[in-house]
Amino acid sequence: MSDPAWPAPPQGPCALPATVDAEVAILGAGIHGAALARELTLRGVTCALVDRGEVGGGTSQWSSQLLHGGIRYMLTGDIRQMREGLVERATWARIAPRRCHWEAFWMPHRSWPEGLAHRVGIGLYDFWGSERPNWPAELSLGHVPKEAFLGDPRGVLGPFRGATAYADLMTWDRDLTKDLAASSEAILLDFHEAEAFEVDGGGLRSLRLQDRRDGSVRQLTARRWVFALGPWTDGAMSQWFDESRKRLRLSAGIHLWFDPVPGCERPWAIRRPKGRILFVIPRDGMLQVGTTEREVGDGWVPILEGEREELLGALEANQPSLPWREMPVRAEELGVRPLVAASGATTHLSREAVLERHTRFTNLTLVLGGKLTTARALMDRLATDLTGLRCEASTTAPLRLWDGQHAEIR
Ligand SMILES: Cc1cc2nc3c(=O)[nH]c(=O)nc-3n(C[C@H](O)[C@H](O)[C@H](O)COP(=O)(O)OP(=O)(O)OC[C@H]3O[C@@H](n4cnc5c(N)ncnc54)[C@H](O)[C@@H]3O)c2cc1C
């Protein structure tokens, strides 16, 4: 089975020249690579954006699609990371208003003490996240009225007594990534395979690439290099430079997509053991359910039957009024989170990112870990480091829509 990140490329020749020269070469066109391309363009710096597949074709299309402070950090006590996410959430709502929409997530409780704890925690979350540009007036936060709760089929028969609603921002991850790339002037080398690096003194100088569309060869030269290869980083560093050090721990998560269920209008976020959250989200005319956590090795992994089973079991236990096992699964997807290596369970590993300056190649930076939510901020920081230029417009300049489409009408 082939890795879904690299489907067969489209047919036809690529119009790019045989040699490409840029100030910065970015390898990996996920949310981080695409965000960096925009940051460099905003600073007037040339860059090339290289990917073995298409823009947004890796992890950045398999996320839970939330631009969030991370309500789970309220539970794990990582308040700094949560507040950073909340600030970034507001930035996305400002720069990508048509690729995001606000939602009132219901967090159900099993008992009144738990309900009280949710009210306090969510009250703080929404207080710290009170900057919500374009918040729709019809969405209500805080205590969910009993009749509304029982009007949702997920609220009856289950272990829950009521719910509290909190705000978060939803997006379309792959489109958002493509919008970032489209908002840059990067020379796009998608569907290009990295073949051989040329090293000059202590740094990388150029890279021979093969176009997967027609087999033609291109030479890319750059002064600075950034690898934003997501979960493929360790594999690439081993293949290209014989490095055996593991920088990342990989954790797989799945989503299942069901037909829509009448009456399920608001997304639910259900607390599970080990600080995990089970999401049940009506979106795009379907019901999206996720996610799990399973530590995995390198590269692409298939969904395990046990993983599907675990998710279905959790759904049955928490929302028994819906016949989950009889409802056909319309689609399923698995993404692999790149988490910065450390000991301990991946559920408790930080989703924070690290920018690593390579010790052997001094003009190379590696982007490790991270989230959709914080990708812009992190790449803003990296672009400032690389160019010495700050850029106010990063948090205000609206993104170009890659397809010219208004997201809500899809
Ligand atoms: C199940 C799940 C749910 C998640 N939910 C959320 C969420 O709700 N909110 C949130 O903020 N974050 C979420 N995340 C995290 C987020 O999705 C990732 O952190 C983010 O997408 C990583 O982006 P990236 O650019 O680092 O990597 P990727 O998107 O994987 O990009 C790496 C790119 O490198 C390319 N590449 C790989 N090898 C090569 C090579 N040899 N040559 C050239 N190109 C190569 C790939 O094709 C790919 O396009 C979730 C992750 C998972 C797995």
The ligand as a MOL file (V3000), in Angstrom:
LIG
                    3D

  0  0  0     0  0            999 V3000
M  V30 BEGIN CTAB
M  V30 COUNTS 53 58 0 0 0
M  V30 BEGIN ATOM
M  V30 1 C -5.3170 13.1870 14.3680 0
M  V30 2 C -4.7250 14.5620 14.4680 0
M  V30 3 C -5.5200 15.6130 14.9000 0
M  V30 4 C -4.9630 16.8940 15.0060 0
M  V30 5 N -5.7880 17.9220 15.3410 0
M  V30 6 C -5.2910 19.1780 15.4020 0
M  V30 7 C -6.1600 20.2650 15.6620 0
M  V30 8 O -7.3620 20.0990 15.7950 0
M  V30 9 N -5.6100 21.5070 15.7470 0
M  V30 10 C -4.2840 21.7370 15.5840 0
M  V30 11 O -3.8670 22.8940 15.7190 0
M  V30 12 N -3.4290 20.7310 15.2740 0
M  V30 13 C -3.9110 19.4590 15.1730 0
M  V30 14 N -3.0920 18.4170 14.8500 0
M  V30 15 C -1.6640 18.6870 14.6210 0
M  V30 16 C -1.4190 19.2190 13.2040 0
M  V30 17 O -2.2370 18.5560 12.2780 0
M  V30 18 C 0.0500 18.9980 12.8180 0
M  V30 19 O 0.8800 19.4210 13.8600 0
M  V30 20 C 0.4120 19.7950 11.5740 0
M  V30 21 O -0.4920 19.5190 10.5210 0
M  V30 22 C 1.8310 19.4340 11.1330 0
M  V30 23 O 2.1190 20.2150 10.0040 0
M  V30 24 P 3.5330 20.1370 9.3280 0
M  V30 25 O 3.5990 21.1950 8.3050 0
M  V30 26 O 4.5820 20.1460 10.3950 0
M  V30 27 O 3.5880 18.6570 8.7230 0
M  V30 28 P 2.8230 18.0460 7.4300 0
M  V30 29 O 1.5090 18.6380 7.2030 0
M  V30 30 O 2.9030 16.5650 7.5660 0
M  V30 31 O 3.7670 18.5130 6.2500 0
M  V30 32 C 4.9790 17.8630 5.9350 0
M  V30 33 C 5.0990 17.8520 4.4230 0
M  V30 34 O 6.3710 17.3060 4.1010 0
M  V30 35 C 6.2420 16.5620 2.9080 0
M  V30 36 N 7.3600 15.6410 2.8160 0
M  V30 37 C 7.5830 14.5590 3.5770 0
M  V30 38 N 8.7300 13.9650 3.1910 0
M  V30 39 C 9.2210 14.6890 2.1710 0
M  V30 40 C 10.3740 14.5820 1.3470 0
M  V30 41 N 11.2490 13.5710 1.4780 0
M  V30 42 N 10.5820 15.5140 0.3960 0
M  V30 43 C 9.7020 16.5430 0.2380 0
M  V30 44 N 8.5830 16.6680 0.9700 0
M  V30 45 C 8.3530 15.7600 1.9280 0
M  V30 46 C 4.8800 15.8790 3.0600 0
M  V30 47 O 4.3590 15.5100 1.7960 0
M  V30 48 C 4.0570 16.9540 3.7420 0
M  V30 49 O 3.3130 17.7330 2.8300 0
M  V30 50 C -3.6050 17.1260 14.7100 0
M  V30 51 C -2.8120 16.0630 14.2590 0
M  V30 52 C -3.3690 14.7970 14.1300 0
M  V30 53 C -2.5270 13.7090 13.6140 0
M  V30 END ATOM
M  V30 BEGIN BOND
M  V30 1 1 1 2
M  V30 2 1 2 3
M  V30 3 2 2 52
M  V30 4 2 3 4
M  V30 5 1 4 5
M  V30 6 1 4 50
M  V30 7 2 5 6
M  V30 8 1 6 7
M  V30 9 1 6 13
M  V30 10 2 7 8
M  V30 11 1 7 9
M  V30 12 1 9 10
M  V30 13 2 10 11
M  V30 14 1 10 12
M  V30 15 2 12 13
M  V30 16 1 13 14
M  V30 17 1 14 15
M  V30 18 1 14 50
M  V30 19 1 15 16
M  V30 20 1 16 17
M  V30 21 1 16 18
M  V30 22 1 18 19
M  V30 23 1 18 20
M  V30 24 1 20 21
M  V30 25 1 20 22
M  V30 26 1 22 23
M  V30 27 1 23 24
M  V30 28 2 24 25
M  V30 29 1 24 26
M  V30 30 1 24 27
M  V30 31 1 27 28
M  V30 32 2 28 29
M  V30 33 1 28 30
M  V30 34 1 28 31
M  V30 35 1 31 32
M  V30 36 1 32 33
M  V30 37 1 33 34
M  V30 38 1 33 48
M  V30 39 1 34 35
M  V30 40 1 35 36
M  V30 41 1 35 46
M  V30 42 1 36 37
M  V30 43 1 36 45
M  V30 44 2 37 38
M  V30 45 1 38 39
M  V30 46 1 39 40
M  V30 47 2 39 45
M  V30 48 1 40 41
M  V30 49 2 40 42
M  V30 50 1 42 43
M  V30 51 2 43 44
M  V30 52 1 44 45
M  V30 53 1 46 47
M  V30 54 1 46 48
M  V30 55 1 48 49
M  V30 56 2 50 51
M  V30 57 1 51 52
M  V30 58 1 52 53
M  V30 END BOND
M  V30 END CTAB
M  END
